[in-house]
Amino acid sequence: MSLLKTALQRGEFAVTAEMAPPKGCDFSEQAAVAELLRGKVQGVNVTDMQSACLKASSLGLCIRLKQAGVEPILQVTGRDRNRMAILADLLSAAAFGIDTMLALTGDHPVVGDCKGAKPVYDLDSVGILEMLRRVEETGLDCGGNALDSKPEFFRGAVVTPVYEPVALQVAKLRRKVDAGAQYIQTQGIFETESLKRFLEAVDQAQIRVPIMAGIIPLKSAGMARYMNENVPGIAVPQDQIDALASAKEAGRKPAEVGVDMAADLIRQIRAENLCPGVHIMAIGAEKNVPIILEKAGIQ
C-alpha cells in the first residue's frame, strides 16, 4: 500500500518532496539525493516535464527511486500523451510497484523549451483521474477491453489556495475529488491566513479530502519577486522578501533564511493542525529537505 496513503490514514503528519528528472540520461545526482530523503518522506513527486521543458521521463526516474528504496509519486500530465499512452505508463508504473500518482493538465509547450512540440491534451487532470478510477473499478481499459490485471493507485491532484475568487478553486477541487482524487497537494503557500480561508471554504463546501500544504523554500529575494510577478497563485509577503534581501547584512545566506522560513511555516501548520501534511518543493535544492524537517521538529 502507498506509504503516503498509510500515513494519512493513520493520522500521521505526512511529508512529500519533489524532484525533477535530469535534462539528459544520467540519474546519478537524483539517486544521491534519494539517499538523503530515504526514510524521511512518505513520497517523492517526480515532475513530468514541468513548465513544458524537456527532461527524462517521470516514469524512468520513478523506477530508479523505487529501486533505491524511496517511494516515488508518478506525476502524469495530459499535455504530451493521449489516454492510451497515459494508461500504458500507469500500467508500467504499477508493474514496478509504484502505487501513488498525481494528475496534472500540464503547461502548454509554448511556455517551454521545445516550442515546436504539438500539445495533445486528450485528457486534462480530471479526465486522467476519471479514467484511472474506472480502470481500477472495472478492470477495463480506456476502450472498454478487459485487462489481464489491473492497477491500484493512491490518486492525487493539485489546487491553488491563493486565488480569487476562491469559489472557483473550490469548484475545481470538487470536480477533482468527484473524479477520483484521494489526496491533494497545494501550490506553494508562504503564510497561513490565506490557507485558512481556503480550508474554511473547502469545509463549508463539505469536501472531505486530505489537503497537503505546498512549501517552497525561497532561495533569494529575486526568486520571490519573480514568482510573485510570473507564477499564478503565488504570493510571497513583502516582509519575507525584505528578510531575504537583508540576509547578507546579517551575515547569512538568503537560502539559509529561506530554509528557516519554510521550517517555521511547517511547524505552524503542524502545531495548528491546519493540514495533515506538507509537500516540499525545493526546486533543485532537495538536499535541504532533511534540514528543513529537522528545523521544523519532524524527525
HELIX and SHEET records of a PDB file:
HELIX    1   1 LEU A    3  ARG A   10  1                                   8    
HELIX    2   2 SER A   28  LEU A   37  1                                  10    
HELIX    3   3 GLN A   50  ALA A   52  5                                   3    
HELIX    4   4 SER A   58  GLN A   67  1                                  10    
HELIX    5   5 ARG A   83  ALA A   95  1                                  13    
HELIX    6   6 PRO A  109  VAL A  111  5                                   3    
HELIX    7   7 SER A  125  THR A  138  1                                  14    
HELIX    8   8 VAL A  166  ALA A  179  1                                  14    
HELIX    9   9 THR A  192  GLN A  204  1                                  13    
HELIX   10  10 ALA A  221  ASN A  230  1                                  10    
HELIX   11  11 GLN A  238  ALA A  245  1                                   8    
HELIX   12  12 LYS A  248  ALA A  250  5                                   3    
HELIX   13  13 PRO A  254  ALA A  271  1                                  18    
HELIX   14  14 GLU A  286  ASN A  288  5                                   3    
HELIX   15  15 VAL A  289  LYS A  295  1                                   7    
SHEET    1   A 9 ALA A  14  MET A  19  0                                        
SHEET    2   A 9 GLY A  43  VAL A  46  1                                        
SHEET    3   A 9 PRO A  72  THR A  77  1                                        
SHEET    4   A 9 THR A 100  LEU A 104  1                                        
SHEET    5   A 9 PHE A 154  VAL A 159  1                                        
SHEET    6   A 9 TYR A 183  GLY A 188  1                                        
SHEET    7   A 9 ILE A 211  ILE A 215  1                                        
SHEET    8   A 9 GLY A 277  ILE A 280  1                                        
SHEET    9   A 9 ALA A  14  MET A  19  1                                        
END                                                                             
